Amino acid sequence: MSDYDVLVIGTGAAGLTAALTLANCGKKVAVLAKGKLGGGATEWAQGGIAAVLEDEDSFDNHIKDTMVAGAGLPDRDVVEFVVERAPAAIARLAELGVPFNLDTDGDWHLTREGGHSHRRIVHVHDATGWAVAEALEKAAVMHDNITLLPNMVAIDLVQGRHLEDFSTSGEVYGCYAFNRGTREIETLCARATIMASGGAGRAYQFSTAPRGATGDGIAMAWRAGCRVSNMEFMQFHPTCLYNLQVKNFLITEAVRGEGGILINPESGERFMKNYDERLELAPRDIVARANDAEIKRDGLDYVHLDISHRGPEFVKEHFPTIYDKLIGLGIDITQEPIPVVPAQHYTCGGVVVDLDGKTDAPGLYAAGEVTMSGLHGANRLASNSLLECFVFGEAAANHICANWDDLPKARNVKAWDESRVTDSDEEVVIQQVWGEIRRFMWNFVGIVRTTKRLQRAKNRVDLLRKEVDEYYSNFRVTPDLIELRNLVEVADLIIRSALRRHESRGLHYTLDYPETDAEAVDTVLVP
């Protein structure tokens, strides 16, 4: 058993921001990475970070854009809390060495993305997430109070039922984790635990999310007794590269922000004028549904995104990562359009937290995509996601430091018990069930939904849950089995949430309830 002051599950922007803040106030912090360091969603973020950084813009504008994109569902107090802390978050990142793009006069180079009324996206070319992750990881590695633990797959949170003197307490004392190196299960104890494990994109067949985005933190917190909210709002990015060899390569929102246009490859028509007056700069849910409608109506494999009219030098300077990637695939984006399709991109719902990042379970905090903080509502505004990670990662860490003496202390935690299970001889079952989940979630719980499709999905997930529970009870855990167990859980939470919402709002669009209710209400599931 290992003891730390604070345990952070996840090494993305939220987790490392929290870890650095805690370490600077003297806490000994262990940070778990599911695989290698830098394998999460932060590193994949191309676009940038939204912040009010020019005189022509204002906090009120950013707040309004966030509320509009979120279809009236964001919590205004939360939106104000995050937006007002954005400039300071950018300044801290710059101090850490993130090389944000600057104009020739030394001011921030700001771009614009869908749903934003002003240019307010600070960025590092088209690889902002990579630059942020590199700076945070470098700072964490150099800090004496931080221990980075790669290749540790969290299984479940440690609570009262795991103590030698069994109790019904919901307090969290750390977690059990599978060590990929030793193949052993370790007990990691801490006074406070921060869940920063990311979203649940891999519940879908087509997703821009990294391989590890299997909803682990959401499922673990749910099993620990925490409320989960707004899981029906799965954001589909309008423009994922369509390529049979390369999966999940995102074409950043900034391509449209800098003048990229969407074209039906069969008719040659710029079609967004038929869907929204904001054209390609409409919020993501609208653009994704438009792309989906064009593809389905005309039986297309993809639509075209064209930025070639901006000229070769402009395109190469603004989008070097995308240019290099696609030129290697035989697509010259300075001369021809990019074939794109919608793909699952972001989990807007998650574990319910307050402004301090606290969950319902004492001792458990959460930050980033794993949460439902109230910022995104029914649809995330572009580039608000990294911002949420920095603000809530710091908020959770500050609350832990300020309330240290009130946090629960672990006592006599039991070791993981494998005495009644054996090694599996049927690994194929895991891959089969995983594939089934991702297919029916894409087909039945995708961009456009119906009650009948959702009910079919619910029937399927109920059957698969029984299979997975039986498998989990009889065999030793493996990383794949841990992920599959969590995928079944989050798929069920998504479906249940979608069935409860009898309206179309933001990312949840159902043909059976196409109208939007006058009152915006969160969907809250209670364990």
N, C-alpha and C positions, 0 to 999 in steps of 0.2 A: 504494500500500500504506500502511495506517495502523498505527501501533505504539502499544500501550497496555501498562500493567502487567498488568491483568486484564481479560478480556472476559466479560461476563455476558449470556447469551442468555435473555431473558425479563424483563418488567417487572412481574411479580406480586409477591406477598408474599415468596416465597423469593428472587427475584432482587434486589429492592430492599433487603431486609434484608442480604443479602450485600454489595451495593454500598456501602451506608452504613457497614457495619462495616469494609470494606476502605479506604474513603475516610478514615475516622477514624484508620486506622493509616498514612496517608500514601501509599497507592497510587493511581495514576491509573487510573480505571475507566471503561470504555465499556459502556453497557447497551443492548442491542438490543431494540427492540419490533418485532414482526412487522407491526403496523399502527400505529394511533395509540396513544399512551400510555393505559393504563387499559383496554385492550380484552380483557384476559385473564379467567381464571376468578375471580381474587380479587375483582374488582369485583362479580361476580354472587353471591357468597356471602351469603345472607340470615341464616342462623342465628346463628353466633357462634363463640367460641373456648373450648374446654374447658380448665378449670384449677381446681385445688383452692384455693378462696379463702374458705372458711368453716370454723369450728371443728368442725362436725358431720361434715365430710367428711375424707378422708385420701388421701395418695398411694397407699396400698395399695388403697383402694376404686377409684380411677381406673385403676390398673394392672389390677386384677381385671376391671373392666368392659371394658377394652380387650382383654384376653386372651380373655374369653368371647365378645365380639362377633366377634373374629377367628378363632373356631372352633379355638382352641388353636395356631394357626400363628404368631402374632406372636413375635418374639424378645424374651424378657423383659428382657434387658439393654438393648435399644433402647427398650422401653416405659418402663422406669425412667428412662433417660437423658432422654427427652422429657418425661414427666410431671413429673419433679422440677424441670425448667427452665421449666415453664409459668408459674408466678406471676411470675417475673422478666421473662419475655417480655411479659406483660400490663402490668407496670409500665413497661417501656420504651416500649410503644405509648402508654400514657397520657401519658408525658412528651413524646412527639411530638405530642400534641394530639388523639388519638382520643377522642371524647366518649362514653365508655362510659356506659350507663344506670346510675344510682345509685338506691338506695332513699331514702325520706324522711329517714332518719337518716344518710345519706351513705355507707352501705356499698354494695358492688357489688350491682346487681340481677341475680340469677342466675336463669336459666330452666333447664328440663330437657328433654332430648331422648331419643329411643329408644335403649335399651341402657344408659343412665346410671342408676345407683342413687341419685344425689343431684342436687340442683340445683347445677350447676357451669359453666353456659354464660354467660360474660360477653358482652354484646352491645350494639349501638347500634340499638335498636328492631329492625326486621327488615331492616336494610341495613348490617350490620356490615362486610361486605367492601368496600362502597363507601367507608365512612368510613376504614377501614384503608388502602385504596389511595390515597385523597386525602392522608392524612397522610404516607405514605411517599413519594409522588411530590413533594409540596411540599418535603420535606426533601432529596430527591435533586436537585431543580432548584436549590436554594439552595446546594448543596455544590460548592465550586470544584474538587474532585478527581473529580467525576462528569460524564461526557458522555453525555447521553441521545440515542440514535439511533433515532427512530421510522421506520416504513416500511422496515425492513431485514429481508428474509426470508433466514434462514440456510439454506444449501444443504448444505454438508458441512464437516466438521472438517479443518483442515490438519494433515497428518502427514508422516512421512519421505518418503513417495512423492511428495509435492508440492514437495520441495526441488530446487534446481538440482543439488546433489550427492545424487542419489537414495539413499535408505536404506530399509531394512525396519522402521525404528523405529516403534513404536506411539505415541510421544510426540505430544502435541497442542500445536500452536502457534497456535491461533486458529481462524478459520473463513472460508469464502467466503460472501458474502451478496449477494443481489439488492437493489439500491436502487430502490424503486418510483418515486422521483422522477426519477432520471436514466435509468432502465432499464438501468443498467450493473451489472456484477458486481464487487464490491470485495473486496480481500483485507485482512482484519482480523487482525493478529498480536498475540499477548500471551504473557506467561510462564505464565499460568494461565487456564483457561477454566472458567466455571461454567455448567452447563446447568440452566436453570430455566424450561423452555419449556412445562410443563404436560402434560396427559394426551392421550388418544386417543379422546375421546368421539365425534368426528365420523366414526368408522368405522361408527357405527350410524345407522339411519334416524331414530330418535327419541332425542334427547339434550338434556339441559339445559346441555350444555357450550357455550362460545362458538364462533363460526364458525372460529376459528383452532386449535381443539383437534384437530389432525390427526396427533398422535404424532410430530412432527418430531424432537424431542430423542431419543426412544427409538430411532427409525430411524437417526439420525445416529450415536449412540453404538454401536449394533449394527454398523453398517458400519465403525466405527472399531475394532472388536474387543472391545467390552465385553459382558459377560454380561448377559442379561435374564432376569428371574425373575417367576413368578406372574402372567403376563399373562392367564390364564384368569379371574382374579377381577375382572370388570368389575361395578362396583356400579350397580344400577338403583335410582333414587330412587322410592319408592312413589307420590309425589304430585306429578305434573307436571300443570299445567292442561290440560284437554281443551278446545281451542277451535280451530275451523277457520281462523280469521283470525290468531290469535296462536300462534306456535310457541315451544316450549322455555321457557315461564314456570314457574319452580319455585314450589311452595307449601311453604314451609319446614317442616322437622321440628318446629319450635317450636309450630306450630299444634296438633299432636298432643300435644306436651309440655304445653300449656296447656289440654288437655281436649277437643281435637277428636276426633270419632269417625268411623269409616268405616262406611258404610251401603250395602247393596245397593239400588240404586234401584228394582228390580223387586219385591223382597220386602219392602223397608223394614226388613230385619234388620240389626242391628249384628253383623257377621260375624266380627270378629277373635276372639271367644270360641271360635270353632270351630277356630282355628289355633294360638293360643298364650295361655298364662295371663297373660302381660304385656299382652295386648290391643294397643292402638295403640302402646304403648311398647316393643314387641318390636323387636329389631334390624332394620335396613332390609331385609336379604335375606329375612327371614321375612314382613314386611309386603308387600314387593313381590311375592313369590310368591303370597301370599293374594289381593292385588288382581288379579293375573294369572289366578289360578284362578277367581275369581268372574266376571270378564269373559268368559273362554273358556267356562265351564260354561253360563252363561245367555245367551251371545251378545250381551253388552252392549258399548256403545262406551266406557263409563267406569263408575266407582263414585263415590259421593258422600263428601266429607269435610265434616263439619258442625261449626262452632264457634259457631253462632248462639245456642246456649243460654247462652253466657257473657255475653250482653248487649252492646248497641251500644257503650257507652263503653269497656268492657274491650277489645273487639275492635279498635276504632279506635285506642286508645292503644298496644296491643301490636303491631299489624300494620298500620301506616299505609300502607306501600308496597303491600302486597297489597290492602288495602281500596281504595285509590285506583285501582290498576290494574284491578281487577275491576269496580268501579262504572262505570268507563268502558266496560266490555264488557257492561253491563246486568245484572251479578250483584252483588247486595247481600249480602255475606257475614254481615251482622248479622241478616239475615232468612231466608236460604236457603242450602242447601249448595253446595259447590264441586264441579264435575265434574272428576275427576282420573284419570290413568292412570300406570302406571310408565313411566319413561324412563331410558336410560343416564345416569349421573350422575358417576361417578368411576372412574379407573383405579387399582386398588389395587396392581398390579404395575408393573414398569418396570426401569430400569437399576439394577443392583446397586451399592450404595454401603456404605461402612463408617461408623462413628460420626463420622468427620471429613468425610463427604461425598465421599470419594475413590472413583473408579471404577477399572476395570481398566487404563485408559489413563493413563500418567503425564502429569500436567499438566491432566487433565480431572476436574472435580468436578461434582456434581449435587445438587439439592435440590428438594423439593416433589413434586408429582404425577408428574413424570417418573421418579421413582425407585421402587425397592423397597428401602426402608431397613430393613424388618423390623418397622415399627410396626403396620401394618394387618393383616397376615396374610391370612386368607381373606375378611375383610369389615371395612371401615373403620367404627370407632365414630364416630357423629355428632360434628362439630366438633373432631375431632382433626386435620383436614387443614390448616387455617390454622396450627394450633399446630406441626405438623411443618415447615411452611415457615419459621417464625421460628427454630426451634431449629436446623435443619440449614443454613439460610442463614447463620446466625451461625457455626456450627461449621466450615463449609467456609472461610469468610473467615478465621477465627482460625487454621486450620491453614495456609493460604496465607501469612499474615503471619509465622507462627512458623517456617516452613520455606522462606522466600523464596530463599535461596541454593542450595537443592537443586532448584529448578524448572528445566525445560528452557528454553533460549533459542532463539528462531526464527533461522534463518539462510538467506538466499537463497531465499525462498519464491517459487515460480513464480506468475505471474499466471494467471487463469482463461483457458483456451484455448477459443475459439469458432470456430476456423478451419475446422472440418470439419462445421459444422451450419448450417442455414438457418432462416428464420422459418417457423413452422407455418402451413399453410393449412387445418388440420382441427381447430380448437379444440373442435368438437362432440364429438370423441372423448373429451376429458378429462371433460366433463360426463356423457357416457354411462357411462364406466367408473366414475366416482365414484358415480353413482346405483346401478349394479349392486352395487358393494361394500357400500354402506350397506343395501341391501335384503336381500342374502343373509346379511349379518352379523346383521341383526335377526331374520330368520326361522329361521336355522340355528344361530346362536351366541348366542342370547338368554337369557332368564331360565331357561327349561327346555330342556335339550339331550338329544340322543341321539347315539350314535356314528355312525349313518347320516347324520344331518344334518351333523355335523362333517366327515365324509368328503366329502360333497357340497360343502360350503363350501371344503374344501381343493382339490378339483378345480377349482373356479371361480377361486379366487385364483391357482392355478398358471397357468391360461390367461391371466388378466388381467395377471399379472406379465410374461409374454412380450410382450404388447402394449405395456405401459407402458415396458419396457426398450428396446424397438425405437423407440418414440416419443422417449424421452429421448436416445437415441443420435443421432437424426437432426435434432432441432429445438432451437433456442435455448430456454433455460429461461424459464419465466414463473412467477409465484407459484402459479398453479393447477397447473402441471405439477410443481413442487416438492412441493406438498402431496399430489398424487395419488401420486407415487412413494413418499412416506412412508406414506400410507394403505395401499397395497398391502403394504408391509413390515410394518406393525404388525398388519394383519388376519391376515397369515400367522403372525406370532408368537402372536397370541391363539389361533388355531385349533390350531397345533402344541402349545401348552401345554395346551389343553383336551383334546386327544386323548391326552396323556400321563397325565392324572389319572384313574385308574380308581377313583374314589370320588366321593361327593357331600360337599362340605365348603364351608360358608359360601356364597359367591356362585356357586360352581360346582355346579349341580344337574343330574345326568344320570339319566334314567330307566333306563339300562342298568346303572348302578352306584349305586343309591339309598342304600347304607349308607356310613357314615364309617369309615375305617380307624382302628385303634387308635393308630397313630403318625402324627403330623403332619409332613409332609415338603414342603419347597419344591420347585416345579418350576423348574429352572434350565436355560436354553438357552445353549449356548456357540457363538459364531460359528465 
